Amino acid sequence: MLRLSSHARAGRAVAILMATAALASPPPTAAPLNAYNPYADSQNLPPVAPDGTLRWGTFYKSAAIQQAYERLWNLGACRNTNKAITIPVEMNKVAIDSLPEEEFRGVVVGATGTIRGGMIAFAAAPGAEAPTHVAALHPAGVSKLVVSGPLPATALRPGLTVRVRTEVDSKGVAKEPLESIDVITPPPGFKPVAVVPGRIESVIGTIVRRHADTLVVQLSAGRIRRLSLPIAPDAVVRVDATQVDLVTPGDIVMLKGRVWRGEGCLGEGTVFASVVTVTKPVLDTPIAKGDAP
């Protein structure tokens, strides 16, 4: 889902992100990230070098030129002999790993996709005329993304993973309303633990439903698989996750990546981001319970 702010530059961000939404799940020829290149020296190299540097491969300024070339290659009509074809094809390429690396700080305008090839549009400052850059996450999912900060309780929705400290009975009903809720992304290799009735403990599960001031959370281990958890009126909700769908307009973003500002870039420049840190702004009003939208 695409999330955009209501100010005037949102229209420009919509056009940028919708025109390039294929990057979130890039087909072999249409996307400028790691598209097929029969002459690439790094075609089979892992996405992360031994020193931790990300390998991006080739950016194609024009997807149309690359698609036409690949069709000729697959038909056997081109074998790097016709310079009328090969010269434009070579000039269409940009070696991402040779681009300069820069650091940015800005305000999120919109976001789409996932950790694998998703995109985050951001501006250096609020305002309709502020130039917009687009951060592209690595399609192999190796860009480091951290999303943290406070959330309103209304942001709790089905599909999110939460961590809470609670005590439930044998039917999975909490004995006390939740005072604190963390929205998280389970780490790789996470192994769920069964809940023990009558014991206060940390519980990790997935929201399956929200009704009024109660969360219904699904567990994946143990005899009790579904919890009913009331939310206290002044419950504090925070996020500490690695998901693009938790990035929203108005968030503060800091990132580092290799920048392309030439032909085919998105907005004022495409940033092939290695590290992205998104911070939620402080809530202006106390967190209140209520039905999720």
C-alpha positions in Angstrom: 0.0 0.0 0.0 1.2 3.5 -0.9 1.1 6.0 2.0 1.3 9.7 1.1 0.9 13.0 3.0 -1.7 15.5 2.1 0.5 18.5 1.2 1.1 19.7 -2.4 4.2 17.6 -3.3 2.3 14.4 -2.6 1.1 14.4 -6.2 4.7 14.4 -7.4 5.6 11.6 -5.1 2.7 9.5 -6.3 3.9 9.8 -9.9 7.4 8.9 -9.0 6.6 5.9 -6.9 3.7 4.5 -9.0 5.9 4.8 -12.2 8.6 2.7 -10.5 6.5 0.4 -8.2 7.9 -2.6 -10.1 11.1 -2.1 -8.1 9.3 -3.6 -5.1 9.3 -7.0 -6.9 11.5 -6.4 -9.9 11.0 -8.5 -13.0 14.3 -9.5 -14.7 14.2 -6.8 -17.4 12.0 -4.0 -16.3 13.8 -3.0 -13.1 17.1 -1.1 -12.9 18.2 -3.1 -9.8 20.2 -6.3 -10.6 18.6 -6.8 -14.0 20.0 -9.5 -16.3 23.3 -8.5 -18.0 25.1 -11.3 -19.9 28.4 -9.3 -19.7 28.3 -8.4 -16.0 31.4 -9.5 -14.0 29.4 -9.6 -10.7 26.4 -11.5 -12.0 26.8 -14.3 -9.5 28.4 -12.6 -6.6 26.6 -12.4 -3.3 24.8 -9.1 -2.5 27.1 -8.4 0.4 30.8 -8.2 0.0 33.1 -9.6 2.8 33.7 -6.1 4.1 30.0 -5.5 4.5 29.6 -3.3 1.4 26.4 -3.9 -0.6 26.8 -5.0 -4.2 24.1 -3.4 -6.4 25.1 -4.4 -9.9 23.8 -2.4 -12.9 21.3 0.4 -13.1 19.7 0.9 -16.6 18.8 4.4 -17.4 16.2 3.2 -19.8 14.4 -0.1 -19.1 13.0 -0.1 -22.7 16.5 -0.2 -24.2 17.5 -3.0 -22.0 14.3 -5.0 -22.7 14.8 -4.6 -26.4 18.4 -5.8 -26.1 17.5 -8.8 -24.0 14.9 -9.8 -26.6 17.5 -9.7 -29.3 19.9 -11.6 -27.1 17.4 -14.4 -26.3 16.5 -14.7 -30.0 20.2 -15.1 -30.8 20.1 -12.0 -33.0 22.8 -10.1 -31.0 26.1 -11.5 -29.8 28.0 -8.3 -29.1 29.1 -7.8 -32.7 26.8 -5.0 -34.0 28.0 -1.7 -32.6 24.8 0.0 -33.6 23.3 -2.1 -30.8 26.1 -2.6 -28.3 27.2 1.0 -28.0 23.7 2.3 -26.9 23.4 -0.7 -24.7 26.7 0.0 -22.9 25.9 3.7 -22.6 22.6 2.8 -21.0 24.4 1.2 -18.1 25.5 2.7 -14.8 27.7 0.7 -12.4 25.9 1.5 -9.1 28.8 0.3 -7.0 31.1 3.1 -8.5 28.6 5.9 -7.6 29.5 8.3 -4.8 28.0 7.6 -1.4 26.2 10.3 0.5 24.3 10.8 3.7 20.8 12.4 3.8 18.3 13.6 6.3 14.7 14.5 5.4 11.0 14.0 5.9 9.2 11.0 4.4 6.8 11.8 1.6 5.7 8.3 0.7 6.7 4.7 0.8 5.9 1.5 -1.0 7.0 -2.1 -1.2 8.9 -4.3 1.3 12.5 -4.6 2.6 13.2 -6.4 -0.7 13.4 -3.6 -3.3 10.9 -1.2 -1.6 11.2 2.6 -2.0 10.9 5.6 0.3 10.4 9.1 -1.1 11.7 11.9 1.0 12.3 15.6 0.9 15.1 17.6 2.6 12.6 19.9 4.2 8.8 20.3 4.5 7.1 22.3 1.8 5.5 21.9 -1.6 8.6 23.0 -3.5 11.2 20.9 -1.6 13.0 18.6 -3.9 12.2 14.9 -3.5 14.7 12.0 -3.6 13.8 8.4 -3.7 15.6 5.8 -1.6 15.7 2.3 -3.2 16.2 -0.7 -0.9 18.3 -3.6 -2.1 16.2 -6.2 -3.9 18.0 -9.0 -1.9 16.7 -7.5 1.3 20.1 -6.6 2.6 19.6 -2.9 3.1 19.5 -2.1 6.9 16.2 -0.5 7.7 15.1 0.5 11.3 11.8 2.1 12.1 11.3 3.3 15.6 9.3 5.7 17.8 5.8 6.2 19.2 2.6 5.1 17.5 -1.0 6.0 18.2 -3.1 3.0 19.4 -5.2 3.4 16.3 -2.2 2.2 14.3 -2.5 -1.3 15.7 -4.0 -3.4 12.9 -4.2 -7.0 11.8 -1.0 -8.5 10.5 1.3 -6.6 12.8 3.5 -8.5 15.2 3.5 -7.2 18.8 5.4 -7.9 22.0 3.6 -7.4 25.3 4.1 -8.3 28.9 1.0 -9.9 30.3 -0.6 -12.7 32.4 -3.4 -14.7 30.9 -5.8 -17.4 32.2 -6.3 -20.9 30.7 -8.5 -19.4 28.0 -6.0 -16.8 26.9 -7.8 -13.8 28.5 -5.5 -11.2 30.0 -6.0 -10.4 33.7 -5.0 -6.8 33.4 -5.2 -4.3 30.5 -2.0 -3.7 28.5 0.0 -0.7 29.6 2.7 -1.1 27.0 2.7 -2.5 23.5 5.7 -2.9 21.2 5.3 -3.4 17.4 8.2 -5.4 16.2 9.6 -7.4 13.3 10.6 -10.9 14.6 14.4 -11.5 14.0 15.6 -14.2 11.7 15.4 -17.6 13.3 12.8 -16.5 15.9 11.3 -19.4 17.7 7.9 -18.9 19.4 7.5 -19.9 23.0 4.4 -21.3 24.5 2.4 -19.2 27.0 2.0 -20.5 30.5 -1.4 -19.5 32.2 -1.1 -17.7 35.5 2.4 -16.4 34.8 3.5 -12.8 33.9 5.7 -13.1 30.9 6.7 -11.5 27.6 4.5 -12.7 24.7 5.1 -12.2 21.0 2.2 -12.8 18.6 0.3 -11.5 15.5 -2.7 -9.2 15.7 -5.6 -10.9 14.0 -8.4 -8.6 15.1 -9.1 -5.5 17.0 -12.4 -4.9 18.6 -13.0 -1.6 20.5 -10.3 -1.6 23.2 -9.3 -5.3 22.9 -6.6 -6.9 20.8 -7.0 -10.5 19.6 -3.5 -11.9 19.1 -2.6 -15.2 17.5 0.3 -17.3 18.8 2.2 -20.0 16.9 3.3 -22.3 19.8 1.7 -24.0 22.8 -1.8 -25.1 23.8 -3.1 -21.5 24.0 -3.0 -20.1 20.4 -5.2 -17.0 20.7 -5.1 -14.3 23.3 -7.7 -11.6 24.2 -5.8 -8.5 25.5 -7.6 -5.4 26.7 -5.8 -2.1 26.1 -5.5 0.4 28.9 -6.8 3.9 28.0 -3.3 5.4 28.5 -1.3 2.5 26.9 2.0 3.4 25.3 2.6 2.0 21.9 6.0 2.0 20.3 7.5 0.5 17.1 11.0 -1.0 16.7 10.8 -2.8 13.4 12.3 -3.3 9.9 9.2 -3.0 7.8 8.5 -0.5 5.0 4.8 -0.6 5.6 5.4 1.0 9.0 7.0 4.1 7.3 4.5 6.9 6.9 4.5 10.5 5.6 6.0 12.9 8.2 8.5 10.5 9.6 12.1 11.7 9.9 14.5 9.7 7.8 18.3 9.5 7.9 20.0 7.3 5.3 23.3 6.6 3.5 23.6 5.3 0.0 25.0 5.6 -3.5 23.3 8.4 -5.5 22.4 8.6 -9.2 21.2 12.0 -10.4 21.4 11.5 -14.1 19.1 10.1 -16.8 16.5 7.7 -15.5 16.8 8.7 -11.8 13.7 9.1 -9.6 12.8 12.6 -8.5 15.9 14.7 -7.9 18.0 11.5 -7.5 17.8 7.8 -6.8 19.6 6.8 -3.6 20.6 3.1 -3.5 20.4 2.9 0.2 22.5 0.7 2.4 21.3 2.1 5.8 17.9 3.7 6.5 16.8 4.9 9.9 13.2 6.1 10.2 12.1 7.9 13.4 8.5 8.5 14.3 7.7 12.1 15.5 6.6 12.7 19.0 2.8 12.4 19.3 1.1 15.8 19.8 -1.8 14.4 21.9 -2.0 11.6 24.4 -2.4 8.1 22.9 -6.1 7.2 23.1 -7.9 3.9 22.6 -10.5 3.5 20.0 -11.6 1.4 17.1 -8.9 0.9 14.4 -9.8 2.5 11.1 
